[in-house]
Amino acid sequence: MRRQFVVFSIIAIAGTAAIAHFAWPPFWWALVVIAPLVVFGFYDMLQVEHTIVRNFPLVGRGRYLMEALRPKLYQYFVESDIDGTPINRIFRSVVYQRAKGITDTVPFGTELDVNSIGYEWMNHSLAAHNPQEADHDLRVKVGGPDCKKPYNASILNISAMSYGALSKNAILALNGGAQIGNFAHNTGEGSISPYHLEPGGDLIWQIGTGYFGCRSPEGRFSEELFAEKSQGETVRMVEIKLSQGAKPGHGGILPASKNSPEIAAIRTVPPHTDVISPPSHTVFSTPLEMLAFIQKLRDLSGGKPIGFKLCVGIRSEFLAICKAMIETGIKPDFITVDGGEGGTGAAPVEYSNSVGFPLNDGLAFVVDALVGFDLKKDIRVIASGKIFTGFHLLRALAMGADMSNSARGMMLALGCIQALECNKNICPTGITTQNTQLMAGLVVSNKRQRVANYHHQTVKSVAELLTASGLDRIDQLSRTHIYRRVSAVAVARLDEIYPYPETGCMLKGEAPERYYSDLAQATSDSFGASCPMPILG
């Protein structure tokens, strides 16, 4: 192919010159097109990075063009409504429709295969209530016995996404939507920016391993900065991030291309550098120390709800935290459970695909552990994962969560088209970029109302699903209300798949057998195992 290109180049240039000289002089202008192609072709032949282009000059570039277009062509012309990933067209459409306030009903029945393994549904009641009489503002009080300033939270809030990962306009629109709809906006570990404060929406301030916003120039936690910011009027709760579903066991990542001088000043880091948070905290290294840190933050904040977020990994480590709660009497006010299936954060593919408990399994474990240690009555559990519809939220509540956070749902409400360019600073919708020309296309006044609309309609759908089940309150939901097809010929309730433990059983030494090994390894003074795993056989 390289030899053919050389021959083609000679013929093209010689032929152009001959036609222009002997027949039609204006044909010299053809060289404006031919000459650059020849130059590019010879460059392709000489470069050493891409074998395909080297062997097939110019023509080989078509491969990279088609590779770039493939995700777009697949999304718009190939995939069905139920096949798209990470979020299929059905769920993207319902978010767009509810955000825009247009018809969100569907004709002709479900497109889902109700006979496929994994299909889930809830059962209705013949004593269903009137949906017009349902309370459409479902809320939960967050704050345990030691909390002086409990927060009356919506059951659906904006999950953690930092300024830096998201644009200024995206943050303004999200927080503006939270202010309109009276729900909370998690700052993400990038700290509180002026754009979180300007609209006046309620905030959940997330403190990550980098301690951004409350760190000294050396990167240590600063009690003075934390006390100053946490007592701000719009800061309603504080969340310590232990790990996140996008990359559990891996620190947060802010690419250098997004780390502007303004963002660097907010985080107290050098600008135009990759900002990679440590994978673990430096303020504490044991469950006992972690709970002491929680108490310190509660005191410094003036008594606001303090909790932590994690993607469940080694189960004995969470059980160790529960043992430390019993030993010290110090309890978080809430625990956010993130799903290992990933989220909006940029992450290595191995972490998104293959590390951490998926949301349903992690959520069931955390709830069961709290019930087993008789701690659940004082601690709210927040589910953070693929929450797009009222059924997704209701299922999480049935599993044992008290409320839920959504990141990708809120991004779709902002206008995200799932271009999958979040980590490249070239987001075409202006959401996950610091490019001022791209973010200018995101009109805050329009998008904040869409965020509020989506929240309102989703919570309303939960209220109406409750009435269909004949229930009056969300705390009446349980795993018995959700069914899952587990084989071609069998279905099971979630309480059969995830059996409830007896309240306080882990304190009495009567835990279910499935927890024996993890409980034996859990110790309040270490996140590591207290003894080696038994060797069987």
Protein Blocks (a to p, Z undefined) as FASTA:
>chain_A
ZZmmmmmmmmmmmmmmmmmmmmmmmlmmmmmmmmmmmmmmmmmmmpmkbmmlmmmghklm
mmmmmmmmmmmmmmmmmmcfklpcfbdfklmmmmmmmmnopafbdehiafbdfkbghiac
ddddfkbccfklpcfbdcddeddfklmbdcdddfbdcddddehjacfklmmmmmmmmmmn
opaddebjnbpafklmmnopacdddddfkogoiacfkopacfklmmmmmmpmklmbdcdd
fbdfklghiacdddfklmcfklmmmnopaehiacdddfbdfkbccfklmmmmmmmmmmmn
oopacddddddfbfklmmmmmmmmmmnopacfbdcdddfkbpfbdcdfklmmmgcjdfkl
mmmmmmmmmmmnopmmmpccddddddfbfklmmmmmmnopabdcdfklmmmmnopahlop
mmnopafnlmaccbfklmmmpcfklmmmmmmmmmmmmmmmmmmmmmmnopabfklgcfkl
pccdfbfkbccdfklmmccddehklmnopacfklmmmmmmpcfkbcbdfbdcddeZZ
